[in-house]
Amino acid sequence: MRRLLKIYLEKPELAGVVLLVALIVVFQVRSDGIFLSAENLRGVLGLLPEMGLVAIGVTILMICGEFDLSVGSVFALMPMSVAIMLNDGVSFPSAVLLGLLICAVVGFVNGYVTIRFAIPSFIATLGMLFMARSLTVVISGGFPPLLPDLPSWMFTQYVGPGGIIRMSFIWFLGIALLAGAMLSLTNFGNWIKSTGGFIEAAASMGVPVNRVKIICFMLCSMLAGFAGLIQVLRLNSPLPSIGVGMELQAVAAAVIGGTALTGGVGTVLGAIIGALLIRIIDNGLVLTQVNANWFQFAIGFLTVFAVVANSWLRRTARRIKVQVDHEPAPHRVSRSA
């Protein structure tokens, strides 16, 4: 039992892996083998980058001890900004870079307001959710602009054996590897975890906690905006309404993947597992002809279950540790010659 708890606390995403495998088996059986077919996997993996990138950004920010509820609106704001700039004659690379800069500014404002005025990030980013969505509608004029000819193949073309994955999945995989390396192999990753785990101790050790938080807010917004651009290039239409509810699914993916709501604990792999679980549940319910209205129920149940299970396991681990620490040392009898 102690060994299992130790493994879980070191790798909280393992619980998500077990659930992922179980759901794959159930849906494969219930769908008569269709679930793991190449055609169906192409659909699941084709949509994963859009949710996965947002989940990675939200996970990094939650590890740092903060939340961002504006990612769904930024998901729509960046591609709409890029579309407007493209129609004004700006080149595609320049428009994308400027769009990412807009996302970085949104993230900076979220972080600055949260830290400068000492208000919960929940409130600061809730306000930005409405403001960014309103800006998206205003700059669109109420109608989605037409996109010119773009190198969308860089994100939408199918590649790999049997054309099972899109180019967007390769972008997603590269970003995930970079984010994972940042969290696991760099001092900045340690700063993020220490800032979210115990901010007072981190500050006393010289960690620039305010700067770390603002950078995490900016990364979160940029990843959400880039994910929105991928979806718009896939749909070939920058709709002002895309990304509605995305922020809640991203938080759910992070929590299901083992990220602690209190900060300091979480992994990029866990975010990917959580996002994949959401996509698999959505797809599996359709294939097994279950009423699609159960999708939100399933995500809500998994989120609550993950939080309760994580809390219980950590309390159990602390109790076991206390019992071990208070265990009396074995009595030794000395032998005299």
PyMOL commands that set and color helices and strands:
alter all, ss='L'
color gray80, all
select helices_A, chain A and resi 2-10+14-30+38-63+71-87+92-116+121-140+153-156+161-163+167-185+187-197+199-204+209-235+246-256+268-287+294-325
alter helices_A, ss='H'
color red, helices_A
select strands_A, chain A and resi 158-159+165-166
alter strands_A, ss='S'
color yellow, strands_A
deselect
rebuild
show_as cartoon
